[in-house]
Amino acid sequence: MKAIGYNIFRMATGMALALFLFATSSCKKNISTPIPDPAPKDTTLKIGGVSGTTLHYGDTLTITGRNFSAVAANNAVTINGVAAAVQSATATQLKVIVPAVGAVSGEIKIKTGTQTASGGNIVYVPDVFVAGSQNNSSRALATYWKNSTAITLSIEESALNSIFIRGNDVYVAGKERINNLQLANYWKNGTKNTLGTNESAANGISVNGNDVYVGGWEIINGFDLPRYWKNGTGTTINVNDPIVGQIVTGNGSCTGIYTNDNSVYAVGSYRNSQGRFSPWEFTNGAIPANTIPNNDKHDFANAVFVSGSDKYVAGNQNNPTSGLAMATVWKNGTAATLTAGTASVGVATAVFVTGNDVYVAGYEQEDYYGGGPSFAKYWKNGVPVKLATVSSGATGIAVFGNDVYVSGWENNGTYNIAKYWKNGVPVNLGNATLNSSGNAIIVR
């Protein structure tokens, strides 16, 4: 009996030892083997949402998402393909300044490192700038309107003829009369720069980089000569006169300036050797300028626009038979008339090209012989759109998206009132009880 009890005791002891060793082995195994992470971190760049959908130039847009760089400069943001400055950044939020989108809507894209994400569209509301003049009780004053709010630049007799916007800078060109002397000027953000030293006026302005280009006229030795100013330095424009095969310096004006791809284009008119006015053009200040092919019956160039390799010039030329002015647009020197000049007088004042569409603004006195009024019009690919049924004129044109903007004026029965038309719908700018005029337009 003792032997049996002893054997049972030994077996129990052996089993207890085996269980202890097994438990110890299991614990060691669990401690040395890590538990895998069931949810690995998502490093994908993603746009989750935007703070607003209807925005202007210069507004702050907040973009939320994930995996942005906390270093602002490491996030490249575009809206409609236009770079937007990043103000601040965290891994989940970016604040950017809305650029000039150039369209009525724009897709948001972000590039951080090697990843790119897109998401969300904004509705872009453009700013409309119109330059011109607004009378007070005694005189016209140089004025421009931003979204119908007037900004007056002078207390002297003055007017603006052209406007150019670059970033936050507003450039306007025109004239101002002080002590009975009218001088060409341009204003940058309200600061005046006088160009002429004799009786003069500025008609057009454009800016390329740090260079400011202005076209106009100045009386020198008794002649009102076409003048071209680059950063305030003036040059008289002479022209190759094909009639006599000589260079001619004579009465005239530089009426249009346009910059494109670092090139500067200017147009105007001069009195040729036959005593009639002819249109001229030059590129990058190269003079003598060249005469635009014309019928030598008093022809004028008033504006220029360059699209790709094509140059468009708006103006007018006289009908060879009736002698009446016909609104005209030249494409690379080939003229296309917009009005017939048989019983009407037409003048083209501005041109804008987008895609395959050519827009020209101007006016037409439909019943010249009957003494009827002139009417503001624009032509799209040669087809006229009449903007008013009372005495009026169109002076500038811009196209933004599918919208057509035209500056000008309209008579209310007593006064000429500055305005612009958007898709034919008028927007009054000037005081209804004093004369005013919208002379140029730009939409940003």
C-alpha positions as CSV (number, residue, x, y, z in Angstrom):
1,M,0.0,0.0,0.0
2,K,2.8,2.4,0.7
3,A,4.4,1.7,-2.7
4,I,1.1,2.5,-4.4
5,G,0.7,5.8,-2.6
6,Y,4.2,6.8,-3.3
7,N,3.7,6.2,-7.0
8,I,0.5,8.2,-7.1
9,F,2.3,11.1,-5.3
10,R,5.2,11.0,-7.9
11,M,2.7,11.1,-10.8
12,A,0.8,14.1,-9.3
13,T,4.1,15.9,-8.8
14,G,5.2,15.3,-12.3
15,M,1.9,16.5,-13.8
16,A,2.0,19.7,-11.7
17,L,5.6,20.4,-12.9
18,A,4.6,19.8,-16.5
19,L,1.7,22.3,-16.2
20,F,4.0,24.9,-14.6
21,L,6.5,24.6,-17.4
22,F,3.8,24.8,-20.1
23,A,2.3,27.9,-18.5
24,T,5.7,29.5,-18.2
25,S,6.5,28.8,-21.8
26,S,3.2,30.3,-23.0
27,C,3.7,33.5,-21.0
28,K,7.2,34.0,-22.5
29,K,5.8,33.5,-26.0
30,N,3.1,36.1,-25.5
31,I,5.5,38.7,-24.2
32,S,8.0,38.4,-27.0
33,T,5.5,38.5,-30.0
34,P,3.9,42.0,-30.7
35,I,0.2,42.2,-31.6
36,P,-0.1,43.5,-35.2
37,D,-1.9,47.0,-35.7
38,P,-5.3,46.3,-37.3
39,A,-5.5,49.8,-38.8
40,P,-2.3,51.1,-40.5
41,K,-2.1,55.0,-40.9
42,D,-3.6,56.4,-44.1
43,T,-1.0,58.8,-45.7
44,T,-3.1,59.6,-48.7
45,L,-3.5,63.4,-49.5
46,K,-7.1,64.3,-49.5
47,I,-9.3,67.4,-49.8
48,G,-12.3,67.1,-47.5
49,G,-14.1,70.4,-48.0
50,V,-13.8,74.2,-48.5
51,S,-15.1,77.1,-46.4
52,G,-17.0,78.9,-49.1
53,T,-18.1,78.4,-52.7
54,T,-18.7,82.0,-53.9
55,L,-15.6,84.1,-53.8
56,H,-13.9,87.2,-55.2
57,Y,-10.2,87.9,-55.9
58,G,-8.3,88.3,-52.7
59,D,-10.7,86.4,-50.5
60,T,-9.4,83.8,-48.0
61,L,-10.4,80.3,-48.8
62,T,-10.1,77.6,-46.1
63,I,-9.4,74.0,-47.3
64,T,-9.8,71.1,-44.9
65,G,-8.6,67.6,-45.5
66,R,-5.7,65.4,-44.4
67,N,-2.0,64.8,-44.9
68,F,-1.2,68.4,-45.9
69,S,2.3,69.7,-45.1
70,A,2.4,71.9,-42.0
71,V,4.9,74.0,-43.9
72,A,2.9,76.3,-46.1
73,A,5.4,76.5,-48.9
74,N,5.3,72.8,-49.3
75,N,1.7,72.8,-50.5
76,A,1.1,73.9,-54.0
77,V,-2.5,75.0,-54.5
78,T,-4.2,76.0,-57.8
79,I,-7.7,77.1,-58.6
80,N,-8.7,76.7,-62.2
81,G,-5.0,76.1,-62.8
82,V,-4.0,79.4,-61.3
83,A,-1.5,79.4,-58.4
84,A,-3.0,80.5,-55.1
85,A,-0.8,81.8,-52.3
86,V,-0.9,79.6,-49.1
87,Q,-1.2,81.8,-46.0
88,S,-1.0,79.1,-43.3
89,A,-1.0,75.4,-43.1
90,T,-1.5,72.5,-40.7
91,A,-1.8,68.8,-41.5
92,T,-5.6,69.2,-41.8
93,Q,-6.2,72.8,-42.9
94,L,-4.9,75.2,-45.5
95,K,-5.8,78.9,-45.8
96,V,-5.2,80.4,-49.3
97,I,-5.7,83.7,-51.1
98,V,-8.0,83.5,-54.1
99,P,-6.2,84.5,-57.3
100,A,-7.6,86.0,-60.4
101,V,-9.2,82.7,-61.5
102,G,-10.0,83.8,-65.1
103,A,-13.3,81.9,-65.2
104,V,-16.6,81.8,-63.5
105,S,-15.7,78.6,-61.7
106,G,-12.5,76.8,-60.7
107,E,-11.5,73.4,-59.5
108,I,-9.2,73.2,-56.5
109,K,-6.0,71.1,-56.7
110,I,-3.3,70.6,-54.1
111,K,0.2,69.0,-54.6
112,T,2.1,68.0,-51.5
113,G,5.3,66.1,-52.0
114,T,4.6,63.6,-54.8
115,Q,0.9,63.4,-54.2
116,T,-1.8,65.4,-55.9
117,A,-5.4,65.8,-54.8
118,S,-8.4,67.6,-56.2
119,G,-11.8,68.3,-54.8
120,G,-14.4,71.1,-54.7
121,N,-15.1,73.9,-57.1
122,I,-15.6,77.6,-56.2
123,V,-17.9,80.0,-58.0
124,Y,-15.7,83.0,-58.9
125,V,-17.4,86.4,-58.9
126,P,-15.3,88.8,-61.0
127,D,-14.6,92.4,-60.3
128,V,-15.7,94.9,-62.9
129,F,-13.6,98.1,-63.4
130,V,-14.7,100.9,-65.6
131,A,-12.5,104.0,-66.2
132,G,-13.9,107.4,-67.3
133,S,-15.1,110.6,-65.8
134,Q,-17.9,112.0,-63.5
135,N,-18.9,115.6,-63.5
136,N,-19.3,117.6,-60.4
137,S,-21.2,120.9,-60.5
138,S,-18.5,122.6,-62.6
139,R,-16.2,120.1,-64.4
140,A,-15.4,116.5,-65.3
141,L,-13.3,114.6,-62.8
142,A,-11.1,111.6,-63.5
143,T,-13.0,108.6,-62.0
144,Y,-13.0,104.9,-62.1
145,W,-15.6,102.5,-60.8
146,K,-15.0,99.2,-59.1
147,N,-18.2,97.1,-59.0
148,S,-20.1,100.4,-59.3
149,T,-18.3,102.2,-56.5
150,A,-16.7,105.4,-57.7
151,I,-13.1,106.3,-57.0
152,T,-12.3,109.9,-58.0
153,L,-8.6,110.7,-58.6
154,S,-8.5,114.4,-59.2
155,I,-10.3,117.6,-58.2
156,E,-9.2,119.3,-61.4
157,E,-10.7,119.0,-64.8
158,S,-9.7,115.5,-65.9
159,A,-10.8,112.2,-67.4
160,L,-9.5,108.6,-67.7
161,N,-9.3,106.8,-71.1
162,S,-7.7,103.4,-70.2
163,I,-7.3,101.0,-67.3
164,F,-5.1,98.1,-66.5
165,I,-5.1,95.8,-63.4
166,R,-2.1,93.7,-62.2
167,G,-2.6,91.9,-58.9
168,N,-3.7,94.5,-56.3
169,D,-2.4,97.4,-58.5
170,V,-4.8,99.6,-60.5
171,Y,-3.3,101.7,-63.3
172,V,-5.3,104.3,-65.2
173,A,-4.3,106.7,-67.9
174,G,-5.9,110.0,-69.1
175,K,-5.5,113.7,-68.8
176,E,-5.7,116.5,-66.3
177,R,-5.9,120.3,-66.8
178,I,-4.2,122.6,-64.3
179,N,-3.7,126.3,-64.8
180,N,-5.2,125.9,-68.3
181,L,-2.6,123.4,-69.4
182,Q,-3.8,119.8,-70.1
183,L,-1.2,117.1,-69.5
184,A,-1.0,113.4,-70.1
185,N,-0.9,111.4,-66.8
186,Y,-1.3,107.9,-65.4
187,W,-2.2,107.0,-61.9
188,K,-1.0,103.9,-60.0
189,N,-3.2,103.2,-57.0
190,G,-4.2,106.9,-57.0
191,T,-0.7,108.3,-57.3
192,K,-0.3,110.6,-60.3
193,N,2.6,110.4,-62.8
194,T,2.8,113.3,-65.3
195,L,4.0,112.3,-68.7
196,G,3.7,115.3,-71.0
197,T,5.4,118.7,-70.7
198,N,3.2,120.3,-73.4
199,E,-0.5,120.1,-74.1
200,S,-1.0,116.3,-74.1
201,A,-3.3,113.3,-73.3
202,A,-2.9,109.6,-72.6
203,N,-5.2,107.2,-74.4
204,G,-4.0,103.7,-73.5
205,I,-2.0,101.9,-70.8
206,S,-0.5,98.5,-70.3
207,V,2.0,97.0,-67.8
208,N,4.5,94.2,-68.3
209,G,6.6,93.2,-65.4
210,N,8.0,96.5,-63.9
211,D,7.5,98.4,-67.2
212,V,4.6,100.8,-67.7
213,Y,3.6,101.6,-71.3
214,V,1.4,104.5,-72.2
215,G,0.2,105.8,-75.5
216,G,-1.2,109.2,-76.4
217,W,-0.4,112.5,-78.0
218,E,1.5,115.7,-77.3
219,I,1.8,119.1,-79.0
220,I,5.4,119.7,-80.0
221,N,6.4,122.6,-82.2
222,G,2.8,123.2,-83.1
223,F,2.0,119.6,-84.1
224,D,-0.1,117.1,-82.1
225,L,2.2,114.1,-82.5
226,P,1.7,110.5,-81.6
227,R,3.6,109.8,-78.4
228,Y,4.7,106.6,-76.6
229,W,5.9,106.6,-73.0
230,K,7.9,103.7,-71.4
231,N,8.3,104.3,-67.7
232,G,7.8,108.0,-68.2
233,T,10.2,108.5,-71.1
234,G,8.4,109.8,-74.1
235,T,9.1,109.0,-77.8
236,T,7.5,110.6,-80.9
237,I,6.2,108.0,-83.3
238,N,7.0,108.5,-87.0
239,V,5.6,106.3,-89.7
240,N,6.7,104.7,-93.0
241,D,4.4,106.4,-95.5
242,P,4.0,104.0,-98.4
243,I,2.5,106.7,-100.6
244,V,5.8,108.6,-100.9
245,G,8.1,105.9,-99.6
246,Q,9.4,108.1,-96.8
247,I,9.2,108.4,-93.0
248,V,6.6,110.9,-92.0
249,T,6.2,112.7,-88.7
250,G,2.8,114.4,-88.5
251,N,-0.4,115.0,-86.7
252,G,-1.8,112.0,-85.0
253,S,-2.1,109.9,-81.8
254,C,-1.3,106.6,-80.2
255,T,-4.6,105.2,-79.3
256,G,-4.1,101.6,-78.2
257,I,-1.5,99.7,-76.2
258,Y,-1.5,96.0,-75.5
259,T,1.1,93.6,-73.9
260,N,1.2,89.9,-74.5
261,D,4.0,87.3,-73.9
262,N,6.5,90.1,-73.0
263,S,5.8,92.0,-76.3
264,V,4.2,95.4,-76.5
265,Y,1.9,96.4,-79.3
266,A,0.8,99.9,-80.1
267,V,-1.5,101.4,-82.7
268,G,-2.7,104.8,-83.7
269,S,-3.2,107.1,-86.7
270,Y,-1.1,109.8,-88.4
271,R,-1.7,112.4,-91.1
272,N,-0.1,111.0,-94.3
273,S,1.6,112.8,-97.1
274,Q,-1.8,113.2,-98.8
275,G,-3.3,115.0,-95.8
276,R,-5.5,112.1,-94.9
277,F,-5.2,110.0,-91.7
278,S,-3.9,106.4,-91.9
279,P,-3.6,103.7,-89.2
280,W,-0.2,102.6,-88.0
281,E,1.2,99.8,-85.7
282,F,4.5,98.8,-84.1
283,T,5.8,96.1,-81.8
284,N,8.2,96.7,-78.8
285,G,8.7,100.3,-79.5
286,A,10.3,99.8,-83.0
287,I,9.9,102.9,-85.0
288,P,9.3,104.0,-87.7
289,A,5.9,102.4,-87.3
290,N,4.3,100.6,-90.3
291,T,1.1,101.7,-92.0
292,I,-1.8,99.2,-91.7
293,P,-3.1,98.4,-95.2
294,N,-6.1,100.7,-95.8
295,N,-8.1,102.4,-98.5
296,D,-6.4,105.8,-97.9
297,K,-9.8,107.5,-97.3
298,H,-9.3,108.7,-93.7
299,D,-8.7,105.5,-91.6
300,F,-8.2,105.3,-87.9
301,A,-6.9,102.6,-85.6
302,N,-8.3,102.8,-82.1
303,A,-7.4,99.6,-80.2
304,V,-5.3,96.5,-80.5
305,F,-5.6,92.9,-79.1
306,V,-3.2,90.0,-79.7
307,S,-4.3,86.3,-79.5
308,G,-1.7,83.7,-80.2
309,S,0.0,84.8,-83.5
310,D,-2.9,86.9,-84.6
311,K,-3.1,90.7,-84.2
312,Y,-6.5,92.4,-84.2
313,V,-6.9,96.2,-84.7
314,A,-10.2,98.0,-84.2
315,G,-11.0,101.3,-85.8
316,N,-12.8,102.7,-88.9
317,Q,-12.2,103.6,-92.5
318,N,-14.2,105.7,-94.8
319,N,-16.4,104.2,-97.5
320,P,-14.6,105.1,-100.8
321,T,-17.9,106.2,-102.4
322,S,-19.9,107.9,-99.7
323,G,-17.0,109.0,-97.6
324,L,-18.8,107.8,-94.5
325,A,-16.9,106.0,-91.7
326,M,-17.3,102.2,-91.5
327,A,-16.5,100.3,-88.2
328,T,-13.6,98.1,-89.1
329,V,-11.5,95.3,-87.6
330,W,-8.2,94.3,-89.2
331,K,-6.8,90.8,-88.6
332,N,-3.1,90.7,-89.4
333,G,-3.6,93.6,-91.7
334,T,-6.7,92.3,-93.6
335,A,-9.7,94.6,-93.1
336,A,-13.3,93.4,-92.4
337,T,-15.9,96.1,-92.2
338,L,-18.7,95.9,-89.7
339,T,-20.9,98.7,-91.0
340,A,-21.7,99.5,-94.6
341,G,-21.1,103.3,-94.7
342,T,-23.8,103.9,-97.3
343,A,-26.2,105.7,-95.0
344,S,-24.6,105.3,-91.6
345,V,-21.4,106.2,-89.7
346,G,-19.8,103.5,-87.7
347,V,-16.7,103.5,-85.4
348,A,-15.0,100.5,-83.6
349,T,-13.5,101.6,-80.3
350,A,-12.3,98.3,-78.7
351,V,-11.6,94.6,-79.5
352,F,-11.4,91.5,-77.5
353,V,-10.7,87.9,-78.7
354,T,-11.3,84.6,-76.9
355,G,-11.0,81.3,-78.7
356,N,-12.3,81.7,-82.2
357,D,-14.7,84.6,-81.3
358,V,-13.9,88.2,-82.1
359,Y,-15.8,90.8,-80.1
360,V,-15.7,94.5,-81.2
361,A,-17.3,97.4,-79.4
362,G,-18.3,100.8,-80.9
363,Y,-21.2,102.8,-82.1
364,E,-23.2,103.4,-85.2
365,Q,-25.2,106.4,-86.3
366,E,-27.7,104.4,-88.3
367,D,-29.4,107.4,-90.1
368,Y,-26.6,109.8,-90.9
369,Y,-28.4,111.7,-93.5
370,G,-31.5,112.1,-91.3
371,G,-29.4,113.3,-88.4
372,G,-30.4,110.3,-86.1
373,P,-28.6,109.4,-82.9
374,S,-25.6,107.1,-82.5
375,F,-26.2,103.8,-80.7
376,A,-23.9,101.7,-78.6
377,K,-23.2,98.3,-80.2
378,Y,-20.9,95.4,-80.2
379,W,-20.3,92.9,-82.9
380,K,-19.6,89.2,-82.2
381,N,-17.9,87.7,-85.3
382,G,-19.4,90.5,-87.4
383,V,-23.0,90.1,-86.1
384,P,-24.2,93.3,-84.4
385,V,-25.8,93.5,-80.9
386,K,-27.6,96.8,-80.2
387,L,-27.2,97.9,-76.6
388,A,-29.5,100.9,-76.4
389,T,-32.3,102.6,-78.3
390,V,-31.3,106.2,-77.3
391,S,-28.2,108.2,-78.0
392,S,-25.3,106.2,-76.6
393,G,-21.8,104.9,-77.3
394,A,-19.7,101.8,-76.5
395,T,-16.1,102.4,-75.6
396,G,-14.6,99.1,-74.3
397,I,-15.3,95.4,-74.2
398,A,-14.2,92.4,-72.1
399,V,-15.4,88.8,-72.1
400,F,-15.3,86.7,-68.9
401,G,-16.5,83.1,-69.2
402,N,-19.7,83.4,-71.3
403,D,-20.4,86.9,-70.2
404,V,-19.9,90.0,-72.4
405,Y,-19.2,93.3,-70.6
406,V,-19.2,96.6,-72.6
407,S,-18.5,100.1,-71.2
408,G,-19.9,103.3,-72.5
409,W,-22.5,105.9,-71.9
410,E,-26.2,106.5,-72.5
411,N,-28.2,109.7,-72.7
412,N,-31.1,109.9,-70.2
413,G,-32.8,112.8,-72.0
414,T,-30.7,115.4,-70.3
415,Y,-27.3,113.9,-69.4
416,N,-24.9,111.3,-70.7
417,I,-24.6,108.7,-68.0
418,A,-21.6,106.3,-67.6
419,K,-22.6,102.7,-67.6
420,Y,-21.7,99.2,-68.6
421,W,-23.7,96.4,-70.1
422,K,-23.5,92.8,-69.0
423,N,-24.9,90.6,-71.7
424,G,-26.9,93.5,-72.9
425,V,-28.3,94.5,-69.5
426,P,-27.3,98.0,-68.4
427,V,-25.7,98.9,-65.1
428,N,-25.7,102.6,-64.3
429,L,-22.5,104.0,-62.8
430,G,-22.7,107.8,-63.0
431,N,-24.8,110.4,-61.2
432,A,-28.1,110.6,-63.1
433,T,-28.2,114.5,-62.8
434,L,-24.7,115.2,-64.1
435,N,-22.7,114.1,-67.2
436,S,-20.4,111.1,-66.9
437,S,-18.8,108.6,-69.2
438,G,-17.4,105.1,-69.1
439,N,-14.4,105.0,-71.4
440,A,-12.7,101.6,-70.8
441,I,-13.5,98.4,-69.0
442,I,-11.6,95.5,-67.6
443,V,-12.9,92.4,-65.7
444,R,-10.8,90.5,-63.2
